[in-house]
Amino acid sequence: MQYALSAVAVAVLTYGTALAQTPPPEAQAGPAIQFAPVAKAVVEQRLGAYTVKNDQREPAVRKLFEEAGCGDDKLSEQKVGGVKAPNLICTSPGESASEIVVGAHFDLVEKGQGVVDNWTGASLLPSLYEGLDITPRRHTFRFVAFTGEEKGLLGSRAYVRQADKVHEPIIAMVNMDTLGLSETEVWVSHADPKLVSLLKTAAVAMKLPVFGMNVDNIGSSDSESFRNDRIPAITIHSLTSQTLPLLHSSMDRIDAVHIDLYYQTYRLVLAYLALLDVSLN
């Protein structure tokens, strides 16, 4: 996650109440959704496959995608100006050309291991692809490992510009950044209201918690590139005022990740994506 860390910034973190304490109306009789989570051991193994150098990150994500079954013509790359590594794009074709983008950046600030920020997001992309790729989908899903987020959202901005040129209809963008430090949280103030509502629906159906945690004025993340282009977007994270100092520091290590909470977030996001597929037009 791209943050400008300061004592003042910590003060503007706001912790909301649980978003999924009571079922929203649409949760009462929602459509059936299908997905198949990979085992917790697989998610943990992929988390442990991190590297600590930026020039090794994209090849590491590529290997995970290929192991998850997203290779050959399903896996492509997009060159991005200003950085050596490309965006890495795993495509799961749907009945419609309209697409749902699921993104997470893989680059890091080389002061710690860069596991929390943001290998937790990048290494989850192959498991989400694998968990959804069990049945035909209405929409095309693109799982995008973004480059250059820490240098100013370079990868996500390039992706949006390319999509505009080829007129790809992106109907939603789900961004994952800095997971596993706490239970699942969402940046509500910078999220599309319908996407937040559907996340609550998924949380109720899965009997999993989700909280509102706004990080306004602290930094940015790749969802902002899509929001600036008026594409509905949402960022899922796990940051709190207590854990903010961990980012961009030597404390960003794999032992900071709570694997049970991390796997819980994976299950929720997987259900959420399946729900988005049947709920969005």
MIPA-178806 format. One record per atom (N, C-alpha, C): residue in three letters; x, y negated, z. Coordinates in steps of 0.02 Angstrom, whole numbers, plus 50000, padded with zeros to 5 digits. Layout:
BEGIN
ALAXYZ ...
***
This chain:
BEGIN
MET500435005950000 MET500005000050000 MET500454993950000 GLN500254988949962 GLN500654982949957 GLN500444978150012 TYR500874977150062 TYR500694973150120 TYR501204967650131 ALA500954961950153 ALA501394956750181 ALA501304957250257 LEU501774960350290 LEU501694961750361 LEU501894955750404 SER501474954250453 SER501634948850499 SER501184949650560 ALA501384946450615 ALA500974946750675 ALA500294943550663 VAL500274938450623 VAL499634935150607 VAL499184939850568 ALA499494943650522 ALA499104948250480 ALA498754953450522 VAL499084955950574 VAL498784961050616 VAL498134958550647 ALA498104952250662 ALA497524949550696 ALA496904949450653 VAL496964949850588 VAL496374949450546 VAL496094956350529 LEU496404961750553 LEU496114968350545 LEU495464968650585 THR494954971250555 THR494314971950591 THR494094979150588 TYR493914981850645 TYR493694988750649 TYR492944988950656 GLY492614991550606 GLY491884991750607 GLY491614997850642 THR490974998250648 THR490655004150676 THR490655009750624 ALA490515015750647 ALA490485021350601 ALA489965020050548 LEU490145021250485 LEU489695019850429 LEU489185025350420 ALA489295031150448 ALA488865036850433 ALA488555039850497 GLN488335035550543 GLN488025037950604 GLN487325040750591 THR486965037650546 THR486285039950529 THR486235040850454 PRO485855045750432 PRO485805046950360 PRO485465041150324 PRO485775038450271 PRO485445033550229 PRO484875036850191 PRO484395032950166 PRO483805035950132 PRO483995040850077 GLU484505039350037 GLU484665043649980 GLU484965050250002 ALA485145050850066 ALA485445057150090 ALA484915062450104 GLN484285060350107 GLN483765065050127 GLN483615070250073 ALA483635068250010 ALA483455072849957 ALA483915071649897 GLY484555071849909 GLY485035070349856 GLY485125076249810 PRO485455075149753 PRO485575080449705 PRO486085085449731 ALA486035091649707 ALA486525096649726 ALA487195095149694 ILE487725095849732 ILE488395094649705 ILE488825100749716 GLN489295101849670 GLN489725107749674 GLN490455105649674 PHE490835108549719 PHE491555107449723 PHE491855113049764 ALA492505113949759 ALA492835119449794 ALA493495117049823 PRO493515115049886 PRO494135112549916 PRO494685117849914 VAL495295115649900 VAL495865120149906 VAL496005121049980 ALA496375126149996 ALA496525127650066 ALA496935122150099 LYS496855121450163 LYS497235116450201 LYS497985117450192 ALA498205123750189 ALA498915125250180 ALA499185122450114 VAL498765122450063 VAL498965119849997 VAL499045112250001 VAL498565108950032 VAL498605101650040 VAL499215099750081 GLU499355103550133 GLU499935102150176 GLU500585103350138 GLN500605108650097 GLN501205110150057 GLN501345104550008 ARG500825102049975 ARG500915096649927 ARG501125090149961 LEU500865088950021 LEU501095083250060 LEU501835083850075 GLY502065089850090 GLY502755090950107 GLY503235090850048 ALA502965090149987 ALA503395090149927 ALA503625083049909 TYR503615078449956 TYR503815071549944 TYR504565071049930 THR504735065749895 THR505435063849887 THR505515056649913 VAL506115054649929 VAL506215048149961 VAL506515042949914 LYS506575044549849 LYS506845039949800 LYS506325038649746 ASN506255032349726 ASN505745030649677 ASN505835034249610 ASP506455035249589 ASP506565038449524 ASP506395045849524 GLN506265048649583 GLN506075055749588 GLN505325056849599 ARG504965051349610 ARG504265052049629 ARG503825054449571 GLU503875051349514 GLU503435053249458 GLU503545060549438 PRO504165062949431 PRO504255070149417 PRO503955074649470 ALA503985072549533 ALA503705076649587 ALA502945077049582 VAL502615071449565 VAL501885071549556 VAL501705075749495 ARG502095075049442 ARG501975078949381 ARG501985086449396 LYS502475088649435 LYS502525095649452 LYS501905098049491 LEU501655093849537 LEU501055095749574 LEU500445096249529 PHE500375091649483 PHE499815091949436 PHE499845098449395 GLU500435100149371 GLU500505106149330 GLU500355112349370 GLU500585112549433 GLU500435118249476 GLU499685118849490 ALA499335113149489 ALA498615113249501 ALA498205114849439 GLY498545115749383 GLY498205117649321 GLY498085111849274 CYS498335105949290 CYS498265100249246 CYS498925099049209 GLY498985102249152 GLY499585101549113 GLY499415101149039 ASP499915101948997 ASP499825101948924 ASP499445095748901 ASP498895096748865 ASP498535091048837 ASP498125087148888 LYS498055089748949 LYS497685086249001 LYS498105080949037 LEU498765081649032 LEU499215077249069 LEU499575072549021 SER499525066149034 SER499845061248990 SER500165055849032 GLU500555051548999 GLU500865046049035 GLU500765039548997 GLN500805034149034 GLN500725027449006 GLN501315023149028 LYS501675020548979 LYS502235016248995 LYS501985009749026 VAL502375007149074 VAL502185001049110 VAL502784996349110 GLY502674990249088 GLY503214985349088 GLY503434983449158 GLY504084982649166 GLY504354980549231 GLY504584986049276 VAL504424992349258 VAL504634998149298 VAL504835003749250 LYS505285008149273 LYS505505013649231 LYS504995019349228 ALA504695020849285 ALA504235026549288 ALA503565024649257 PRO503245029249221 PRO502585027849192 PRO502015029349241 ASN501415027049223 ASN500815029849255 ASN500745037049231 LEU500525041349275 LEU500405048349258 LEU499655049649262 ILE499355052249208 ILE498635052649202 ILE498425059949189 CYS498035062649236 CYS497745069349228 CYS497015068449211 THR496815071049153 THR496135070049128 THR495725076449133 SER495145075949163 SER494655081349166 SER494055079149124 PRO493995081449062 PRO493475078949017 PRO492775080649042 GLY492305075949030 GLY491605077149048 GLY491165076748987 GLU490515077448998 GLU490035077148943 GLU490005070148913 SER490135065048955 SER490105058148933 SER490805055248928 ALA490885050248884 ALA491525046748878 ALA491635041948936 SER491105040048971 SER491185035649028 SER491595039149082 GLU492025035349115 GLU492505038549159 GLU492485035849231 ILE492665040249276 ILE492775038549346 ILE493525039349357 VAL493845033949378 VAL494565034049390 VAL494685035249464 VAL495115040049479 VAL495325041549547 VAL496075040149550 GLY496275035249590 GLY496965033049587 GLY497325032749654 ALA497985033149649 ALA498425032249707 ALA499115030749680 HIS499475026149712 HIS500145024649687 HIS500655029249719 PHE501185030749680 PHE501705035349704 PHE502345031749723 ASP502435025449704 ASP503065022049720 ASP503085020249794 LEU503685019049819 LEU503765017749890 LEU504275012149901 VAL504245009349961 VAL504775004949985 VAL505275009350020 GLU505885009549996 GLU506375014450019 GLU506695012550086 LYS506275011850137 LYS506515010650205 LYS506375016650250 GLY505885020550232 GLY505725026650268 GLY505635032150216 GLN505235037050232 GLN505105042450184 GLN504555040650134 GLY504175035350149 GLY503635033550104 GLY503105038850098 VAL503005042750150 VAL502495048050148 VAL501805045150159 VAL501735041150212 VAL501085038050225 VAL500885033450168 ASP501345029050150 ASP501225024050098 ASP501675025550038 ASN501485029549988 ASN500815032149983 ASN500825039149954 TRP501295043249977 TRP501295050149956 TRP500665053749979 THR500375051350035 THR499745054250058 THR499205053650006 GLY499195048149969 GLY498705047349916 GLY498895050949853 ALA499525049949830 ALA499745052849767 ALA499725060449767 SER499935063549822 SER499965070849823 SER499275074049831 LEU498765069949847 LEU498085072549852 LEU497735072949784 LEU497985069149735 LEU497655069049670 LEU497605075949638 PRO498145080049637 PRO498075086649607 PRO497565091049643 SER497525090449709 SER497045094449747 SER496325092249733 LEU496225085849721 LEU495555083449702 LEU495375085949632 TYR495855085549586 TYR495725088349519 TYR495535095649524 GLU495925099449561 GLU495805106649566 GLU495135108149598 GLY494945104249647 GLY494315105349682 GLY493695103649642 LEU493775099249592 LEU493205097349549 LEU493175101449486 ASP493735104249465 ASP493775107549400 ASP493505114749401 ILE492935115549435 ILE492635122149439 ILE491995122549398 THR491765116849375 THR491135116649338 THR491145110549292 PRO490785110749236 PRO490755104949192 PRO490475098849229 ARG490735093049212 ARG490535086749244 ARG490185082249193 ARG489755077949219 ARG489425073049176 ARG489915067949149 HIS490355065549192 HIS490815060249174 HIS491525063049167 THR491915059549128 THR492625061049124 THR492985058249185 PHE493365062549218 PHE493765060349276 PHE494485059349253 ARG494775053749274 ARG495495052649262 ARG495825051549330 PHE496275056149346 PHE496645055749408 PHE497315052449392 VAL497405046349416 VAL497965042249394 VAL498445041049452 ALA499055043349443 ALA499595041749490 ALA499935035449465 PHE499825029949500 PHE500045023349476 PHE500775022049496 THR501135019049451 THR501805016649463 THR501775009249483 GLY502295006749513 GLY502394999549522 GLY501894995849564 GLU501544999349609 GLU501074995749653 GLU501444991049699 GLU502004993349725 GLU502384989249773 GLU502714983149740 LYS502724983049674 LYS503014977449637 LYS502474972749610 GLY501864973549633 GLY501334968949612 GLY500784972249572 LEU500604978449590 LEU500054982049558 LEU500174982949483 LEU500804983849463 LEU500974983949392 LEU500634989649355 GLY500624995649385 GLY500335001349351 GLY499585000849342 SER499234998749393 SER498504998249388 SER498294992549342 ARG498674987149343 ARG498514981649297 ARG498614983849224 ALA499144987649211 ALA499264990149144 ALA498714994949122 TYR498484999049169 TYR497955003749152 TYR497305000149133 VAL497134995149171 VAL496524991349156 VAL496584987749089 ARG497164984849076 ARG497264981449011 ARG497184986348953 GLN497474992248960 GLN497414997248907 GLN496684999448898 ALA496335000448953 ALA495635002448949 ALA495214997248914 ASP495354990948927 ASP494994985448893 ASP495104985648818 LYS495714987248797 LYS495884987248726 LYS495534992848688 VAL495464998648720 VAL495155004348685 VAL494425005148704 HIS494175000348744 HIS493465000148762 HIS493235006548799 GLU493675009148842 GLU493455014848883 GLU492995012448938 PRO492385015248943 PRO491915012948994 PRO492065015849062 ILE492415012149104 ILE492555014349173 ILE491965012249216 ILE491625017049246 ILE491035015449285 ILE491195015049360 ALA491765017649381 ALA491955017249451 ALA492695018849459 MET493005015749510 MET493695017349527 MET493735018749601 VAL494005024549619 VAL494105026449689 VAL494855026649702 ASN495075022349747 ASN495785021649763 ASN495935024549832 MET496495028049836 MET496715030849900 MET497395028049917 ASP497455025249976 ASP498085022149995 ASP498175022550070 THR498705025950093 THR498885026150164 THR498375030250203 LEU498415036850196 LEU497935041450226 LEU498255045250284 GLY497825048250325 GLY498055052950376 GLY498295050050441 LEU498245043450450 LEU498435040450513 LEU497865040450563 SER497255040950537 SER496655040950579 SER496105044250539 GLU495495044050564 GLU494935046550525 GLU494835042050464 THR494435044450417 THR494355041050353 THR494055034050362 GLU494355029150328 GLU494125022250331 GLU494045019550261 VAL493665014150255 VAL493545010950191 VAL493595003450199 TRP493885000250150 TRP493944992850148 TRP493284990150121 VAL492804989250167 VAL492114987650147 VAL492064980950113 SER492404975850138 SER492334969150111 SER492594968550040 HIS493014973250018 HIS493274973249950 HIS493044979449911 ALA492454981749927 ALA492184987749894 ALA491504986249865 ASP491334989749811 ASP490674989249781 ASP490164992149830 PRO489624988549844 PRO489134990949894 PRO488834997749878 LYS488704999049814 LYS488415005549796 LYS488915011149809 LEU489545009849795 LEU490045015049808 LEU490115016349883 VAL490055011149923 VAL490075012049996 VAL489475016150019 SER488885014549992 SER488285018150011 SER488335025549994 LEU488605027149936 LEU488675034149917 LEU489205037649958 LEU489705034049981 LEU490195037050027 LEU489865038850093 LYS489425034550117 LYS489055036150178 LYS488625042450167 THR488305042950109 THR487895048750094 THR488315055150096 ALA488905054950065 ALA489345060750065 ALA489565062550135 ALA489715057450176 ALA489935058750244 ALA489395062050286 VAL488775059750277 VAL488215062850313 VAL488125070050291 ALA488145071250226 ALA488055078050200 ALA488605082750225 MET489215080150230 MET489785084250251 MET489865084450327 LYS489485080350362 LYS489535079650435 LYS490245077550454 LEU490505072650417 LEU491175070050429 LEU491135062550442 PRO491565059850485 PRO491545052750500 PRO491865048450446 VAL491615042350440 VAL491935037250398 VAL491805030550432 PHE492315026450434 PHE492285020050469 PHE492445014350421 GLY492195008450437 GLY492365002450401 GLY492974999150433 MET493484998050394 MET494084994550419 MET494324989750364 ASN494184983450374 ASN494374978450325 ASN495094976150336 VAL495454975350281 VAL496154973250284 VAL496264966850243 ASP495774962450245 ASP495814956150210 ASP496424952150233 ASN496744948750187 ASN497304944250201 ASN497934947750224 ILE497934954450220 ILE498534958150240 ILE498944959950179 GLY498624962050127 GLY498974964150067 GLY498484966050013 SER498694970349969 SER498274972249913 SER498394979649898 SER497984982249853 SER498054989149831 SER497774989649760 ASP497864995349728 ASP497714995949657 ASP496974994949639 SER496534995849686 SER495824994549671 SER495704987349651 GLU496124982749674 GLU496024975649659 GLU496104974249584 SER496524977949549 SER496604977049477 SER495944978449441 PHE495574983249466 PHE494934985049436 PHE494394980149456 ARG494384978149519 ARG493904973249542 ARG493984966649504 ASN494594964749491 ASN494714958549454 ASN494444958849382 ASP494354964949358 ASP494054965849291 ASP493314967749296 ARG493024966549355 ARG492314967749368 ARG492114975049361 ILE492564979449378 ILE492424986649380 ILE492284988549452 PRO491734991949467 PRO491594994049535 PRO492164998249564 ALA492394996449622 ALA492974999949651 ALA492915000349726 ILE493305004849755 ILE493305005949827 ILE493995008549847 THR494245006349904 THR494875008949931 THR494745012749996 ILE494965018949997 ILE494925023250056 ILE495615023550087 HIS495645022550153 HIS496295022150187 HIS496225024750258 SER496725023350301 SER496685025550371 SER497055020750417 LEU497135014550394 LEU497545009750431 LEU497185006650490 THR497535005550544 THR497285001850601 THR497804996650622 SER497614992250666 SER498094987250690 SER498674990450727 GLN498554996350757 GLN499094999750793 GLN499605002950746 THR499365005050687 THR499815008550641 THR500095004050586 LEU499864997950581 LEU500094993350529 LEU500864992550529 PRO501194991850587 PRO501924990850586 PRO502304996850558 LEU501985002550551 LEU502325008450524 LEU502505007450450 LEU502085003650413 LEU502185003150341 LEU502804999150324 HIS503135001350269 HIS503744998050244 HIS504294998050298 SER504315003350337 SER504815003750390 SER505075010950395 SER505575011850436 SER505865018550447 SER505375023150483 MET504825020350510 MET504325024450545 MET503855027950497 ASP503875026050433 ASP503445029350383 ASP503745036250368 ARG503535041150406 ARG503805047850401 ARG503235052950400 ILE503375058950379 ILE502855063950374 ILE502555065750441 ASP502945065150495 ASP502675066850560 ASP502175061750587 ALA502095056150551 ALA501575051350569 ALA500885053350544 VAL500865058150498 VAL500235060350469 VAL499915065650513 HIS499285064650530 HIS498895069650568 HIS498565074250517 ILE498835080250509 ILE498635084550454 ILE497895086450457 ASP497615087250516 ASP496905088950521 ASP496475083150495 LEU496655077050513 LEU496275071250490 LEU496385070150415 TYR496985071550392 TYR497145070950321 TYR496725075750279 TYR496685082050302 TYR496295086950266 TYR495555085350270 GLN495335082550325 GLN494645080250332 GLN494485074850280 THR494945070150271 THR494855065050220 THR494825068150150 TYR495255073050137 TYR495235076450072 TYR494555079450059 ARG494275082950107 ARG493625086150097 ARG493085081050085 LEU493115075450120 LEU492615070250111 LEU492675067050042 VAL493285065350022 VAL493365062149956 VAL493165066949900 LEU493315073349907 LEU493115078149856 LEU492355078449849 ALA492005078849905 ALA491275078849903 ALA491015072349873 TYR491325066949892 TYR491135060249867 TYR491185059849791 LEU491735062349763 LEU491825062049691 LEU491305066249655 ALA491145072049683 ALA490625076249653 ALA489955072749656 LEU489825069149710 LEU489205065449716 LEU489175059549667 LEU489735056049659 LEU489755050649611 LEU489595053049541 ASP489835058949524 ASP489725061749457 ASP488985062549442 VAL488595064649490 VAL487875065949478 VAL487445059749493 SER487735054649525 SER487345048949547 SER487415042749504 LEU487985041949470 LEU488115035949430 LEU487905036949358 ASN487665031649328 ASN487455031849257 ASN488035029649212 
***
